[in-house]
Amino acid sequence: MPVQAGHQIRTARPSDAAALLAIYAPVVHQSAISFELEPPTEAVFAARIEGVTAQDPWLVLEQDGAIAGYAYATDFRGRAAYAATRETTVYVHPDHRRGGVAQALMEALLAEITRRGARLAIAVIALPNEPSVALHEALGFRYVGTLHGVGRKFDTWHDEGFWELRLGAD
């Protein structure tokens, strides 16, 4: 379903946890896109939203009152020298994939982290994941490397690829 006129992108709230978890949990259960082995509880997910939004943006896209997807930014690594580098994440409900939801969310997220002073966005993508690679490259992200066999899920070792996007002025 394509993004409709009148959609709303807003900041996520802890009260969105159940709707966001409904998008995320199947990804955890059915794919290696997330390296979590079990989805978090609703309370843990709500705490994650609170933790992220205390420092970084976590956005949701609503269509017709339902959340179609979400995107957020976090620390790339926990040290102060990385403060202007943000790792980005986006997930879209299956009914809304390939309709522009991820792109709309990522464009809004990138604009917001740039406004907040980020100079580099990092996407870490479990491979293979052609839709995510295509999205990030369409947004201008550049492939910079792969960690091979870095995560084990479903009795298989999986690679992670890294893409970066320069933001704002150096």
N, C-alpha and C positions, 0 to 999 in steps of 0.2 A: 504494500500500500504506500503510495508516494506521500511525501510531506504535503499536508494540505495548507492552503491559505488559512490564516487564523491560528496556526499552531502556536504554542507558547513554550519558550525556553526560560526556565527559572532555576533558582538555587534549590538543590535538594534539601529536604528536611528529614530529621529522624523518623517522622511519621510516614515517610515514603518507603521505609525499609521493606515492608512486605511486598510492595509492588516491584521494587528493584530486585529483591531476592527472587521473585518469580521469574525475572529475566535471567538472573545470574545462576541460580541453582542448576537448571538443566545444562548449562555450559560446563559446570563442574562435573556433573554426573555423566555427561555424554561425550565429552571432548577433552583434548589436551590443550585447548586454548588457554584455560586457566590451569595452573599447576597446583591449585588446592585440590586435595583429595576428597574432602567433604565440604559441602557448603556451610557457611556460618549460620548460627541461629539468627532469628530476627533481631534479638536484643544485641547480639554482637555486630550485626550489620548496621543497626541504628547507631551504635557507638562508633563504628567506622565513619559513618556520615558526619557525626559530630566532630570527630577527630580531624578529618580532612578539612571540613568547612571552617574550622578554627583558624586555618592558615591558607588554604587553597580553595579554588572553585570546584564545586561538584554540581553539575548541571543536569537537569532532566528536560526532555522534550515531551510535552503533552499534546495529544490530539484528541479532540472530542472528550476531554476529561480523563483520558487514560494515558499512562506513561508509556511511550513508545520506545524510549531508550534513555541512556545516561552516559555521561562522560565526566571524568575528573582528572585533576592533576595532583601529584604528590612530590615529595622529595625524591630526587633521583638517588641520592645516597644521603646518609644522615649527618654528613659533616658540613660545617659552615662554608667551606670553600665552594660547595656545590649549590649554594643558596639560589643562584640565578638560573639553575638548570632544573627543569620540571619533567617528571615522567608522566605521560598521558595514557589514559585508558578510556575505551569506549565499548559499550555493549548495547545491542539493539534487540528488542523483542522479535522473535521469528516472524510474526505477522507483518512486521514493518521493515524487514531487511530489503535492501536493493531499492529503496524508495527515497533515499536522500536524508534519512534521519541521522545516520552516522556523520555524514558530511556537515549537515547543519550544526550538529552538536560540536564536532571538532572545530569548525570555523569559529563558533562562539567561544569555545574553550581557549583556543589559541589567541583570540583577540583579548580575552580577559587576562590570561597569564602574561601577555605582552604588556597590557596596561599596568599590571602589577610589577613590572620590571624584569620578567624572565628574559633571558637572552638566548636560551637553547631549550627546545622541547625534544624529549627522547621517547621513542616508541619501542617497546620491547614486545616482540611478536613471536609466540610459539609457532614453530614451523612444522608442517606446511600450513599456511593460512592465506591463500591467494586473495580472498576478499579484503582482508585487513591490509595486506601489502599494497594492493591496488588503491585502496582508500588513501593510505598514508602517502604513497608516491604521487597521487593526484593532488594532494594538498601541498606538495613540495618537499616532503621528507626525502632524505637521501640515505640509501643503505650504507652502513659503515662496518658491519661485521656480524659474525655468527659465533655463538658458543655452542659447540657440538656435544650432544648427549648430556646436557646440563640438568635435565629434569626427568624423573622416572614416574610414569603414570600408565596404568593399564598394562603393566609388565613390559613396557617399552621405554627406551631412552628417547627423549625428544630434544630437538635443538631450539635455541632461541636466537632470533635475528634482532639486530639493533638498527634503528633508523633515527636520524636526527634532522631537526629543522632549526635553522638560525632565525631568531626573532629580534626585532628592534635593532638598536645600534649597539655596537661593541663598546 
